[in-house]
Amino acid sequence: AGKTTIGKLLTGLYEQTGGEILIDGKSIDEIGLSEYQDNISVLFQDTNPLAFTIEENVASSEIDKIDTNKVRDSLEKAGLTEKIASLKNKEKTYITQNLDDEGILLSGGETQKLLLAKAIYKDGNFLILDEPTSALDPLAESKIYEEYNEMAEGKTALFISHRLASTKFCNKIMFLENGKIAEFGTHEELMKKGGKYKEMFEIQSQYYVK
């Protein structure tokens, strides 16, 4: 439908072939790509952690510049504290055994939480989450998105999901179909409209009830 493409256009990873992307009235080129990207916390669904320590993955900076307390806080907010506590070397544990024989492999859900912690640590003014919780069940995903919505207070946030339970709290919803915006509005407005969004939400709703 074009969900991930929009995310990569907004992060400057793709250049648009038509139209324009403006931030406070300025294009990405006017702002400068590097400066613009410094203000973005992003998590794409096809991203994998690097074969370094957990804290290096979260902070993405030189070891002597890592804020350990901020790393731990980010891991806690991402829901990985219990997992980290069970590890011998805690947040200094390596991912994979490429660089350390005591390195670990994370499950799909744990990997997504680690990458969520990375986005939290960066604390950019523009938060983009591209289906980062697809390995979780719908209820767990909805809970994390709601927590992120609270953490995004005062920021611009773009949540991308094919699970519509994750869209209810958003200020505006773009329902994409075949590469175009088929419907646009709040959850309540789109439900009243009775179109494709309402149809898909009701089909999926059986998975949102405990």
C-alpha positions as CSV (number, residue, x, y, z in Angstrom):
1,A,0.0,0.0,0.0
2,G,3.0,2.3,0.4
3,K,3.2,2.6,4.2
4,T,6.9,1.9,4.5
5,T,7.7,4.0,1.4
6,I,6.1,7.0,3.1
7,G,8.2,6.4,6.2
8,K,11.4,6.2,4.1
9,L,10.5,9.3,2.2
10,L,9.9,11.2,5.5
11,T,13.3,10.1,6.8
12,G,15.1,11.2,3.7
13,L,16.2,7.7,2.8
14,Y,14.2,7.9,-0.4
15,E,14.1,11.0,-2.6
16,Q,10.6,11.9,-3.8
17,T,10.0,11.7,-7.6
18,G,7.1,14.2,-7.4
19,G,5.5,16.7,-5.0
20,E,7.4,18.0,-2.0
21,I,8.1,17.3,1.7
22,L,8.1,20.3,3.9
23,I,9.1,20.6,7.6
24,D,8.0,23.9,9.1
25,G,7.8,25.2,5.5
26,K,11.3,24.1,4.6
27,S,12.4,21.1,2.4
28,I,14.8,18.5,3.7
29,D,17.5,19.9,1.3
30,E,17.1,23.4,2.9
31,I,17.5,22.0,6.4
32,G,20.3,19.6,5.5
33,L,19.8,15.9,5.5
34,S,22.2,15.1,8.3
35,E,20.8,17.8,10.6
36,Y,17.2,16.7,9.7
37,Q,17.9,13.1,10.5
38,D,19.5,14.0,13.8
39,N,16.0,14.9,14.9
40,I,14.3,11.7,13.9
41,S,13.8,8.5,16.0
42,V,12.8,5.8,13.6
43,L,12.2,2.1,13.7
44,F,11.6,0.1,10.5
45,Q,10.1,-3.4,10.6
46,D,13.1,-4.8,8.6
47,T,15.9,-3.6,10.8
48,N,18.2,-5.9,12.7
49,P,20.5,-5.3,15.7
50,L,24.3,-5.2,15.2
51,A,26.7,-7.7,16.6
52,F,27.7,-5.4,19.4
53,T,26.6,-5.2,23.0
54,I,23.0,-4.4,24.0
55,E,24.0,-1.0,25.3
56,E,25.9,-0.2,22.1
57,N,22.9,-1.1,20.0
58,V,20.6,1.1,22.1
59,A,22.9,4.1,22.3
60,S,24.5,3.8,18.8
61,S,27.5,5.8,20.0
62,E,31.1,5.4,21.1
63,I,31.4,3.4,24.4
64,D,32.8,6.4,26.4
65,K,29.8,8.5,25.3
66,I,27.1,6.0,26.4
67,D,24.7,7.2,29.1
68,T,24.2,4.0,31.0
69,N,21.3,5.3,33.1
70,K,19.5,6.4,29.9
71,V,20.2,3.0,28.3
72,R,18.6,1.2,31.3
73,D,15.6,3.6,31.3
74,S,15.1,3.1,27.5
75,L,15.3,-0.7,28.0
76,E,12.7,-0.5,30.8
77,K,10.3,1.6,28.7
78,A,10.7,-0.9,25.9
79,G,9.8,-3.8,28.2
80,L,13.2,-5.6,28.2
81,T,14.3,-5.1,31.8
82,E,13.3,-8.6,32.9
83,K,15.3,-10.1,30.0
84,I,18.3,-8.0,30.7
85,A,18.3,-8.9,34.4
86,S,18.5,-12.6,33.5
87,L,21.7,-12.1,31.6
88,K,25.2,-12.6,33.1
89,N,26.6,-9.4,31.6
90,K,23.3,-7.5,31.7
91,E,23.3,-4.6,29.1
92,K,26.9,-5.4,28.2
93,T,25.9,-8.7,26.7
94,Y,26.8,-9.1,23.1
95,I,24.2,-9.8,20.4
96,T,25.2,-13.0,18.5
97,Q,28.4,-14.8,19.1
98,N,30.3,-13.1,16.3
99,L,32.4,-11.0,18.7
100,D,31.9,-12.9,22.0
101,D,31.3,-16.6,22.7
102,E,28.9,-15.6,25.5
103,G,26.8,-13.6,23.1
104,I,23.1,-14.3,22.9
105,L,20.4,-14.5,20.2
106,L,17.2,-12.6,20.9
107,S,13.7,-13.7,19.8
108,G,11.8,-11.8,17.2
109,G,9.8,-9.9,19.9
110,E,12.9,-9.2,22.0
111,T,14.7,-7.8,19.0
112,Q,11.8,-5.5,18.3
113,K,11.8,-4.3,21.9
114,L,15.6,-3.7,21.7
115,L,15.1,-1.5,18.6
116,L,12.3,0.3,20.3
117,A,14.7,1.1,23.1
118,K,17.1,2.5,20.6
119,A,14.4,4.8,19.3
120,I,13.5,5.9,22.8
121,Y,17.2,6.6,23.6
122,K,17.7,8.9,20.6
123,D,14.6,10.9,21.7
124,G,14.1,12.7,18.4
125,N,11.4,15.3,17.9
126,F,10.0,13.2,15.1
127,L,9.2,9.6,15.9
128,I,8.4,7.1,13.2
129,L,7.4,3.5,14.0
130,D,6.9,1.3,11.0
131,E,5.2,-1.8,12.4
132,P,7.9,-2.4,15.0
133,T,5.7,-4.7,17.0
134,S,4.6,-7.1,14.3
135,A,6.1,-10.1,16.2
136,L,3.8,-9.3,19.2
137,D,0.2,-10.2,19.5
138,P,-2.4,-7.5,18.7
139,L,-3.2,-6.6,22.4
140,A,0.5,-6.3,23.3
141,E,1.1,-4.2,20.2
142,S,-1.8,-1.9,21.1
143,K,-0.5,-1.5,24.6
144,I,3.0,-0.5,23.4
145,Y,1.7,2.0,20.9
146,E,-0.4,3.6,23.6
147,E,2.7,3.9,25.8
148,Y,4.6,5.4,22.9
149,N,1.8,7.9,22.3
150,E,2.3,9.1,25.9
151,M,6.0,9.3,25.4
152,A,5.5,11.2,22.2
153,E,3.9,14.1,24.1
154,G,5.0,17.4,22.4
155,K,6.6,15.5,19.5
156,T,5.4,14.6,16.0
157,A,4.8,10.9,15.7
158,L,3.9,8.6,12.8
159,F,2.7,5.1,13.7
160,I,2.5,2.7,10.8
161,S,0.5,-0.5,11.3
162,H,-1.8,-2.9,9.5
163,R,-3.5,-3.7,12.8
164,L,-6.2,-1.0,13.2
165,A,-6.4,-1.4,17.0
166,S,-3.1,0.6,17.1
167,T,-4.8,3.6,15.3
168,K,-7.6,4.5,17.7
169,F,-5.6,7.0,19.8
170,C,-4.0,8.8,16.8
171,N,-5.1,12.4,16.0
172,K,-5.4,11.6,12.3
173,I,-5.5,8.4,10.4
174,M,-4.5,7.8,6.7
175,F,-6.0,4.6,5.4
176,L,-3.9,3.5,2.4
177,E,-5.0,1.3,-0.5
178,N,-3.2,0.6,-3.7
179,G,-0.6,3.3,-3.0
180,K,-3.2,6.0,-2.4
181,I,-4.9,7.7,0.5
182,A,-8.3,6.0,0.4
183,E,-9.7,7.6,3.7
184,F,-8.5,10.3,6.1
185,G,-9.8,11.4,9.5
186,T,-10.0,10.4,13.2
187,H,-11.0,6.9,14.2
188,E,-14.5,8.1,15.1
189,E,-14.9,9.9,11.8
190,L,-13.8,6.9,9.7
191,M,-16.1,4.5,11.7
192,K,-19.1,6.9,11.0
193,K,-18.1,7.0,7.4
194,G,-18.7,3.3,7.1
195,G,-16.0,2.7,4.4
196,K,-13.1,0.3,4.1
197,Y,-11.5,1.4,7.4
198,K,-14.7,0.5,9.3
199,E,-15.0,-2.8,7.4
200,M,-11.4,-3.8,8.2
201,F,-11.5,-2.6,11.8
202,E,-14.6,-4.8,12.5
203,I,-13.0,-7.8,10.8
204,Q,-9.9,-7.5,12.9
205,S,-11.8,-6.5,16.1
206,Q,-12.2,-10.1,17.2
207,Y,-8.5,-10.3,17.9
208,Y,-8.6,-7.2,20.1
209,V,-10.8,-8.7,22.8
210,K,-9.3,-10.6,25.7
